[in-house]
């Protein structure tokens, strides 16, 4: 197995300005690491900074200080364009809200994600849909799919570039219990098959319970309690 960590965080700090203009820390994480292929659940209630952390790992947001390395590449200090390129090439991100383009078919939504990275690849896009059991719905629009099927398209989009790290932010938030369990099983099986590390952030105890490796964001985060309310 590759000894390079899939994710390495050191002394990460992120702050926002409060309505009064005061600078308040929302994240202060001294250290966090995922091994290549490791599957980890990160627990945290709403408002404690889960999405902010996931966005920093993905390069969508910049930290105030500290470092984030994914697969040996340090994202800290890279330009926004280079972070976007890296995310498209090496990361898979599953959002709670799916973020599918309603005017594109399932196949086109998956393929669009590839165009920002290694380039258009209809075969890879179709293989990703086959992996999630939706190749027979490749030419359906999102509105023609069930909620669970739309989430599987989002999973396929995240898997299509064969990422070294898959991030899933509340991936079952819009699903019922049965569909939520199915999506988590799909994510875990797919990550294992690809050799990708998987980080799932959730407040759902049913989601968290199946992971051997679980961490509580409140325990990792050194932000004082009164500031975590942001």
C-alpha positions in Angstrom: 0.0 0.0 0.0 1.2 3.5 -0.8 2.8 5.0 2.4 1.8 8.5 1.3 -1.2 9.7 3.4 -4.4 10.3 1.4 -4.9 13.3 3.6 -2.6 15.1 6.0 -3.7 18.2 8.0 -1.4 20.2 10.2 -2.3 23.3 12.3 -5.3 24.2 10.3 -7.1 27.4 11.2 -10.1 29.0 9.6 -11.9 32.1 10.8 -14.9 34.2 9.8 -16.1 37.7 10.7 -19.1 37.8 13.0 -21.9 40.3 12.2 -20.2 42.7 14.7 -17.0 42.4 12.7 -15.1 40.4 15.3 -12.9 37.6 13.9 -14.0 34.2 15.2 -12.3 30.9 14.7 -14.5 28.1 13.5 -11.7 25.5 12.9 -8.4 24.9 14.7 -7.3 21.4 14.0 -3.7 20.6 15.1 -3.4 17.3 13.3 -5.6 14.8 11.2 -4.5 12.1 8.9 -6.1 9.4 6.6 -4.1 6.6 5.3 -4.4 5.5 1.6 -7.6 3.4 1.4 -8.8 4.2 4.9 -12.5 4.8 5.5 -13.4 7.3 8.2 -16.6 8.8 9.6 -16.4 12.3 11.0 -19.2 13.2 13.4 -20.3 16.8 14.0 -23.6 18.5 14.6 -24.8 21.3 12.3 -22.9 24.5 12.7 -19.7 23.0 14.1 -17.7 23.4 10.8 -18.0 20.1 9.0 -18.8 21.6 5.7 -16.1 24.3 6.1 -13.6 21.6 6.8 -14.6 19.5 3.8 -14.5 22.5 1.6 -11.0 23.4 2.8 -9.8 19.8 2.2 -11.3 20.0 -1.3 -9.7 23.3 -2.1 -13.0 25.1 -2.4 -12.1 27.3 0.6 -8.7 28.5 1.8 -7.6 28.1 5.3 -6.2 31.1 7.2 -3.1 29.1 8.1 -1.8 25.6 8.4 -1.4 23.0 5.7 -3.6 20.4 3.9 -2.0 17.8 1.7 -4.0 15.3 -0.4 -2.1 12.3 -1.8 1.2 14.1 -1.2 0.2 17.4 -2.9 0.0 20.4 -0.6 -3.0 22.4 -1.5 -2.2 25.3 0.8 -0.9 28.2 -1.1 -2.0 27.0 -4.6 -4.0 29.4 -6.7 -7.8 28.9 -7.0 -7.4 27.6 -10.5 -4.8 25.1 -9.6 -6.9 23.9 -6.6 -9.9 23.5 -9.0 -7.8 21.5 -11.4 -6.4 19.3 -8.6 -9.9 18.6 -7.3 -11.2 17.6 -10.7 -8.3 15.3 -11.3 -7.7 13.7 -7.9 -10.7 14.2 -5.6 -14.3 13.0 -5.5 -16.8 15.1 -3.7 -20.4 14.1 -2.9 -22.6 17.0 -1.7 -25.8 16.7 0.3 -27.7 18.6 -2.4 -26.5 16.5 -5.3 -25.6 19.6 -7.5 -26.8 17.9 -10.7 -27.5 20.1 -13.7 -31.1 19.7 -14.5 -30.8 20.2 -18.3 -28.2 17.4 -18.6 -28.7 13.6 -18.6 -27.2 11.4 -15.9 -24.3 10.5 -18.3 -23.7 14.1 -19.2 -23.6 15.2 -15.6 -20.9 12.6 -14.8 -19.0 13.4 -18.0 -19.1 17.1 -17.2 -17.2 16.5 -14.0 -14.4 14.8 -16.0 -14.0 17.7 -18.4 -12.7 19.9 -15.7 -9.9 17.3 -15.0 -8.5 14.9 -17.4 -11.0 15.7 -20.2 -14.2 14.4 -21.6 -14.4 10.6 -21.4 -17.8 9.1 -22.2 -16.5 5.5 -21.5 -15.3 6.4 -18.0 -18.5 8.2 -17.3 -20.6 5.2 -18.4 -18.3 2.9 -16.3 -19.0 5.1 -13.3 -22.8 4.8 -13.8 -22.4 1.0 -14.2 -20.6 0.9 -10.9 -23.5 2.5 -9.2 -26.1 0.5 -11.0 -27.5 3.2 -13.2 -26.2 2.5 -16.7 -29.8 1.8 -17.8 -30.7 5.4 -16.7 -27.8 7.0 -18.5 -29.9 9.2 -20.7 -32.5 10.2 -18.1 -32.7 13.8 -16.9 -32.4 14.3 -13.1 -36.1 15.1 -12.8 -36.9 11.6 -14.3 -34.9 9.9 -11.6 -35.8 9.2 -8.0 -34.1 11.0 -5.2 -32.0 7.9 -4.4 -31.1 7.6 -8.1 -30.0 11.2 -8.3 -27.7 10.7 -5.3 -26.2 7.7 -7.1 -25.5 9.8 -10.1 -23.7 12.2 -7.8 -21.7 9.3 -6.5 -20.9 8.2 -10.0 -19.6 11.7 -10.8 -17.3 11.6 -7.8 -16.0 8.2 -8.7 -15.4 8.7 -12.5 -11.9 10.2 -12.1 -10.8 7.3 -9.8 -9.9 9.7 -7.0 -7.3 9.1 -4.3 -9.7 10.6 -1.8 -13.5 10.7 -1.7 -15.3 13.3 0.4 -19.0 12.9 1.3 -20.7 15.8 3.2 -23.9 14.6 4.8 -24.5 12.3 1.8 -27.7 10.8 3.3 -29.3 14.1 4.4 -32.0 14.0 1.7 -32.6 10.3 1.8 -34.8 8.0 3.9 -33.1 5.4 6.1 -33.1 2.5 3.6 -31.8 4.6 0.7 -29.3 6.2 3.0 -27.9 2.9 4.1 -27.7 1.8 0.4 -25.7 4.9 -0.5 -23.2 4.4 2.3 -22.8 0.8 1.3 -22.3 1.9 -2.3 -19.7 4.5 -1.3 -17.8 2.1 0.9 -17.7 -0.7 -1.6 -16.8 1.6 -4.4 -14.0 3.3 -2.4 -12.6 -0.2 -1.5 -12.7 -1.3 -5.2 -10.9 1.8 -6.3 -8.4 1.8 -3.4 -9.6 5.3 -2.5 -9.6 6.8 1.0 -13.1 7.8 2.1 -14.1 10.6 4.5 -17.8 10.8 5.4 -19.0 13.8 7.4 -22.4 13.4 9.1 -24.4 13.9 12.3 -26.5 10.7 11.5 -25.7 8.0 14.0 -27.0 5.4 11.6 -24.4 6.5 9.0 -21.6 6.7 11.6 -22.3 3.4 13.3 -21.0 1.2 10.4 -17.5 2.7 10.4 -14.7 1.2 12.5 -12.7 4.5 12.3 -14.8 7.3 13.7 -13.8 10.8 14.9 -15.7 13.5 16.6 -15.0 17.0 15.1 -15.6 18.6 18.5 -12.7 16.5 19.9 -10.4 17.3 17.0 -11.2 21.0 16.9 -9.4 23.3 19.4 -11.8 26.2 19.0 -13.3 27.4 22.3 -16.9 26.3 22.8 -18.4 29.8 22.6 -16.9 30.3 19.2 -18.0 26.9 17.8 -21.6 28.2 17.7 -20.7 29.7 14.3 
